[in-house]
Amino acid sequence: MNSTTVRNLLVRGMLAGLAAGVLALAVAYFLGEPDIDKAIGFEEAHAHGHEAELVSRGLQSTAGLATGVLVYGVAFGGIAALAYCFALGRVGRFSPRATALLLSGSALLAVYVVPFLKYPANPPAVGDPDTIGKRTTLYFLMMLLGVLLAIAATVLGKRLAPGLGTWWATVVAVAAFALAVGTAYAFLPAVDEVPADFPAAVLWRFRLSALAVQTTLWAGFGLLFGELAERLLNPGPETAAAPARSAAAPARSAAAPH
């Protein structure tokens, strides 16, 4: 893959990330923000003192949320496009569109779902401020393990495929991945800092909305970027024929009698 193609895919990845970010922003605003307001209300009701807001809640839930999600979408789209350039043709004989969907689905699982199941997202008022460093370290460690184990499972599947066939090699690789992740869950320490009187329904809905935001982002990116990559790497007959028609036109003009 030459540098021009990589650059074109990078630009398309950032645009697809921006578009997916818009979809994720809508999910975050309509599903996540109401429960964040309820969690903040719980936190304020149990606070011993009142701290002045540096940024108003209205600004946080609108412009702040939009800026964070969209910037994240563009950055994540660029990184995912570079990973796509490396993965294309190396994970199997898939079309550009199918490779994009496979990559986004695998990344969603390894980068978000695996650490989320062990250390799920928490709304305001949940979590001890003194342990934020420890919780962040554990979360990123689980994320790193998820990525490394996913890569190892992919390599294992490819090496087993000639002997077992694609189907059974995939089954064994997925089972090995699940076993390794389960072992990591068992050995890494648990974190449970939810206040006893925190509303369980608010916590549940917040975590579901956090999962919905990430699923929308990754799925939207996979679909949009897959379509853009397919059109770039496998142009249709009309697109491929257009340059030929353009080149043939001057030749016909030159051959026409005067």
Secondary structure as GFF3:
##gff-version 3
##sequence-region A 1 258
A	DSSP	alpha_helix	3	27	.	.	.	ID=ss1
A	DSSP	pi_helix	28	32	.	.	.	ID=ss2
A	DSSP	alpha_helix	33	46	.	.	.	ID=ss3
A	DSSP	alpha_helix	57	59	.	.	.	ID=ss4
A	DSSP	pi_helix	60	64	.	.	.	ID=ss5
A	DSSP	alpha_helix	65	87	.	.	.	ID=ss6
A	DSSP	alpha_helix	96	107	.	.	.	ID=ss7
A	DSSP	pi_helix	108	113	.	.	.	ID=ss8
A	DSSP	alpha_helix	114	118	.	.	.	ID=ss9
A	DSSP	three_ten_helix	129	131	.	.	.	ID=ss10
A	DSSP	alpha_helix	132	164	.	.	.	ID=ss11
A	DSSP	alpha_helix	166	187	.	.	.	ID=ss12
A	DSSP	alpha_helix	200	233	.	.	.	ID=ss13
A	DSSP	alpha_helix	237	255	.	.	.	ID=ss14
###
